[in-house]
Every structure is written in C-alpha cells, then in structure tokens.
Amino acid sequence: MIAVIEIVSPGNKGSANAIKAFARKTVRDPEGIHPVIWQPFRDEPFVLPADKPLTLASYSVGEEKAVYVEPVAVGDALPDMPLFLSPERYAPCPLDAAYRATWAVFPVALRGPLTA
C-alpha cells in the first residue's frame, strides 16, 4: 500500500452492516486514527480544537518522520494536502477542488439524502 484517503461518506451509513462496521472503527478510535498512528513518534498528546473536531493528516515515513495535520469542521473548505508516494515525493491533493468538481456532476436526484 502506498497511500490511503478515507472520507466518511454516505456509504458508511448506507446499511446496518456499514453503520456497525464504521461504529466499531470509531469506537476503537473516538479521537480519530491520527493520535494512534502518531503516538509512537511524539511524547505530547494530540488534541483537536473544540471547534475543529475532524482531522486531515498526511504522513511521510522516511528516515525522518513527518506529519501534516489540518483540523477542520463540517462546512470548512478542505485544504490542499500532500499525498506521499515515497518519503521524498508527494502529489498535491486538492481536496476541496476535487470535492466540488465531483459534487457538480453528482446526479441531482441522488443529492436529497446527502443534503438533509
């Protein structure tokens, strides 16, 4: 595996099994997965700001470990993030532009449940 992007989506809520699977993962990591990943590399705890309860994180795991963390809230514009392909190389990932472009071509008939 080179890179992973996970976005909580309607598919996480699309069926009873999907909800249960997502809930199991969330209960294991109620503060998100970032603190669990980064814990071995830092002594200080990771604390999200109260007004930004969601985390975007990108990791470079070469000899020198690095993390790029952006706390966000629902409704925030998503920042561009690096998507590391190797410890020294990354592709810029324009999250907000990609989301907006996808939403622009998303079928209007299917938007209702997502905007409720």
Secondary structure, DSSP 8 states (H G I E B T S, - for coil): ---------GGGGSSHHHHHHHHHHHHH-TT-SHHHHHGGG-SS-----TT--EEEEEEEESSSEEEEEEEE-TTS----EEEESSSS-EEEE-HHHHHHHHHHHS-HHHHHHHH-
